Amino acid sequence: ERMNIPRQKMPERGAEERNRDFAEVNIGLSAGAARVEARRCLDCANPQCVLGCPVGIDIPTFIKLIEKGDFEASIRRLKETNSLPAVCGRVCPQETQCEAVCTLKKATGVPVAIGNLERFISDYERSAGQAFIPPCPAPTGRRVAVIGAGPAGLTAAGELAKKGHAVTIFEALHIAGGVLIYGIPEFRLPKAILEAEIAYLKRLGVELRMNFVVGKTATVEDLRKDGYEAFFIGTGAGLPNFMKIPGENLVGVYSANEYLTRVNLMRAYDFPEYDTPVFLGKRAAVIGGGNVAMDSVRTAKRRGAETSAIIYRRSRTEMPARGEEVKHAEE
């Protein structure tokens, strides 16, 4: 019977409406649809989805609790292993991780929508306005410095805080989030969602210090003298790769890093209110076929390009971008 339930479609805004603004594309499952989708889970004796998840979330249990309608217990279970569920439910590549090895996928070809359910339950908690804070052990008295407030640093800080350690995140930029804030557009990951997740980490006891460049503002040795005993370095994916071809330094040629950072973090979309203009081409070409390329081409369209195109060296099926992002870009 469970195998015959169709996968519940994620509601989304119409293409012609959404390509003019930066509001989120996906609307999120209703409570009813989430419970129906949760019923598709086979509750396997040997759940492969947990092995497919990089952080080993107890996926079957949080899904079964959604099916029963016990949403509060579900988010508690989820947060035992994941401090950023609203982010992961939106941007994790579930189709190549947990959903790729789902037993239902092997049986029917269509996996349980694990990512959509993770998104649903974290959004439910936020809309209910009652963030669950897991019980933390007594303080250990140990101090940890986390360098970088991107997804790695935020995750490490959450896990360390739940073990009772005093954690400070040192971030070079003025806003926390790393690639989540400067690299992923608002229409895929709204800033308010990220702010709520970071507020949760603060409630766990994590301290954030912004505009702090470790090595310049203070060295690791300085921090060690301040009592920090352990250091987690999550300084980001680094510099973009260029193709090393003539013309790369011409006006109007951007790396995706710079383009998305200007639009996402420096509010180039509000020029001249914010003095960070970004070149507005009538015809925008994005070279590459990954998620960053899709973010860039969709941003260019929203910024007013008459045509925006992906130019990619391999075939359509070899594009590394998520299927959903390609579909949304084409629409």
Buried (B, 14 or more C-beta within 10 A) or exposed (E): EEEEBEBBEBEBBEEEEBBEEBEBBBEBBEEEBBBBBBBBBBEEEEBBBBEBBEEEBBBBBBBBBBBEEEBBBBBBBBBEBBBBBBBBBBBBBBBEBBBBBBBBBEEBEBBBBBBBBBBBBBBBBBEEEEBEEEEEEEEEEBBBBBBBBBBBBBBBBBBBBBEBBBBBBBBBBEBBBBBBBBBBBBBBBBBEBBBBBBEBBBEBBBBBBEEBEBEEEBEBEEBBEEEBEEBBEBBBEEEEEEEEEEEEEEEEBBBBBBBBBBBBBBEBBEBEEEEBEBBEBEEBBBBBBBBBBBBBBBBBBBBEBEEBBBEBEEEEEEBBBBEBBBEBBEE
